[in-house]
Amino acid sequence: MKKLIIGVMVVAFVMSAGSVMASKKVRCKVDSVDGDKVTLTCKKADKLKAGMKVEVKEKKKAAYEGC
């Protein structure tokens, strides 16, 4: 029983630490695209370093429905 409780606590800690790390977002605007190269202008770009892996998501447009 004790090992189960410790295991659950470890999993909870790892998940919370992962969400803290993932919450560091840098907002960017695409300036140009040339084949596989993309030039971005970012706010808080000082958080990025050369060679870092980043994930880019396309901003979804909101759907507006009329009456």
C-alpha positions as CSV (number, residue, x, y, z in Angstrom):
1,M,0.0,0.0,0.0
2,K,2.8,2.4,0.9
3,K,4.6,1.7,-2.5
4,L,1.3,2.5,-4.3
5,I,0.9,5.9,-2.6
6,I,4.6,6.8,-3.2
7,G,4.1,5.8,-6.9
8,V,1.0,8.0,-7.3
9,M,2.8,10.9,-5.7
10,V,5.8,10.5,-8.0
11,V,3.6,10.4,-11.1
12,A,1.7,13.5,-9.9
13,F,5.0,15.4,-9.3
14,V,6.4,14.4,-12.7
15,M,3.2,15.5,-14.5
16,S,3.0,18.9,-12.6
17,A,6.7,19.5,-13.4
18,G,6.1,18.7,-17.0
19,S,3.2,21.2,-17.2
20,V,5.4,23.9,-15.7
21,M,8.1,23.3,-18.3
22,A,5.5,23.3,-21.1
23,S,4.0,26.6,-20.0
24,K,7.0,28.6,-21.2
25,K,5.5,30.0,-24.4
26,V,7.1,32.4,-26.9
27,R,4.7,34.1,-29.2
28,C,6.0,34.6,-32.8
29,K,4.9,36.0,-36.1
30,V,6.0,34.4,-39.4
31,D,8.0,37.0,-41.5
32,S,9.0,34.8,-44.4
33,V,9.0,31.2,-45.7
34,D,11.7,29.9,-48.1
35,G,11.3,26.2,-48.7
36,D,12.1,24.5,-45.4
37,K,13.4,27.7,-43.7
38,V,11.0,30.0,-41.8
39,T,11.9,33.4,-40.4
40,L,10.1,34.4,-37.2
41,T,9.9,37.6,-35.1
42,C,9.2,36.6,-31.5
43,K,8.4,38.3,-28.2
44,K,10.6,37.0,-25.4
45,A,13.0,35.5,-27.9
46,D,15.7,35.5,-25.2
47,K,14.2,32.3,-23.9
48,L,15.3,30.5,-27.1
49,K,18.8,29.3,-27.9
50,A,20.4,28.1,-31.2
51,G,19.8,24.4,-31.8
52,M,16.7,24.2,-29.5
53,K,13.9,22.1,-30.7
54,V,10.6,24.0,-30.9
55,E,7.0,23.1,-31.8
56,V,5.0,25.4,-34.0
57,K,1.2,25.3,-34.1
58,E,-1.0,27.1,-36.6
59,K,-3.4,29.5,-35.0
60,K,-7.0,28.3,-35.6
61,K,-9.5,30.8,-36.9
62,A,-12.7,31.1,-34.8
63,A,-15.9,30.0,-36.5
64,Y,-18.6,32.5,-36.5
65,E,-22.2,31.4,-36.9
66,G,-25.1,33.7,-37.7
67,C,-28.8,33.4,-36.8
